[in-house]
Amino acid sequence: MKKNLITRIGRLMAMPLAVAALVACNEENLVDNTQMDAVGISVAMNGTAETVTRATTTLPSSDLKLMYGSLTSSKTAVYTGSGTSWSSTAPLYWQQLSAQSGKYPFYAVSPSDAGMTAVPADQSTAAAAQASDLLMAFAEPSYKSTIALNFKHALSMVEVNLTNGGGMTDAE
């Protein structure tokens, strides 16, 4: 009697699990990227050629990382290109994003591997300063519109002029 009860309970539990497995793997849940709207971007720099405190006024890198929601988001895409044409082999899709407090916040950094960039100790040349520059942008576009990313310098060349005195020599 006890064995029959265990067998009946096992069968009753197995049925809903089998139905759930069949329903979970239907064709409606497969992502069809041809039906999705990829997130598009346009890129600009904040500043002009006369901005002497900046290492550069153009994007020094040919890639950028776009993050949805926060800087630590897992919803990211890497875009490559020039200042006028940007594309991604694995873009974000509008249909996969949900509004946060009614808005769509996007963050971007350039270069895309900004967390891995080594900053040269000697930044006495413009090329060395540009190599360690970090550019960032933030935008909150409306749903399915092109994201206008206006990059600003987060890190750039710092110039320090020391004068002789206070125990220092010209050579030091």
Residue, then its C-alpha position, 0 to 999 in steps of 0.5 A: m500500500k505504501k509503495n502504491l502511494i509513493t508511485r502515485i505521488g511520483r506520477l502526479m509530480a512528473m506530469p506537471l514537470a513534463v508539461a512545463a518542459l514542453v511549454a517552456c521550449n516553444e517557438e514563440n520564445l525563440v528570439d528572431n533578430t530580424q523582427m527586433d529593433a537594434v539600438g542605434i547610436s550617434v556620437a559627438m564630442n563635447g568641446t572644440a579644437e580651441t579647448v586647450t585643457r583636453a588631450t583630444t576633441t575627437l574620439p581617439s578610439s574606434d570602439l565604445k561600450l554601451m551599457y543599459g541602466s547602469l555602468t555595471s549593467s550586464k546589458t551591454a554592446v560594443y560598437t565599432g566604427s568612426g565618428t560618423s558610422w557605428s555598428s555592433t555585431a551583438p547590439l542591444y535590442w529595444q524589445q529586450l529593454s524595459a523602462q526604468s522610472g519611465k526612462y531609458p538610461f544609457y551609459a557609454v565609455s571609450p575605449s570599450d575596454a576602459g577598465m583594462t587601460a594602462v595609464p602611462a607614467d610619462q604623459s609628456t606627449a599628446a600621444a601618451a595623454q590621448a592613449s590614457d584618455l577615458l571618454m564617457a557619455f550618458a543619454e536618456p532617449s525616448y523608446k526606439s530613437t537613435i541615442a545621441l552620445n555626447f562624450k566628455h573627458a573623464l580623464s585627460m592630460v594634467e599639466v604641472n609646472l614646478t619652479n625651482g625652490g623649496g629644496m628642489t633643483d632645476a634637474e629635479 
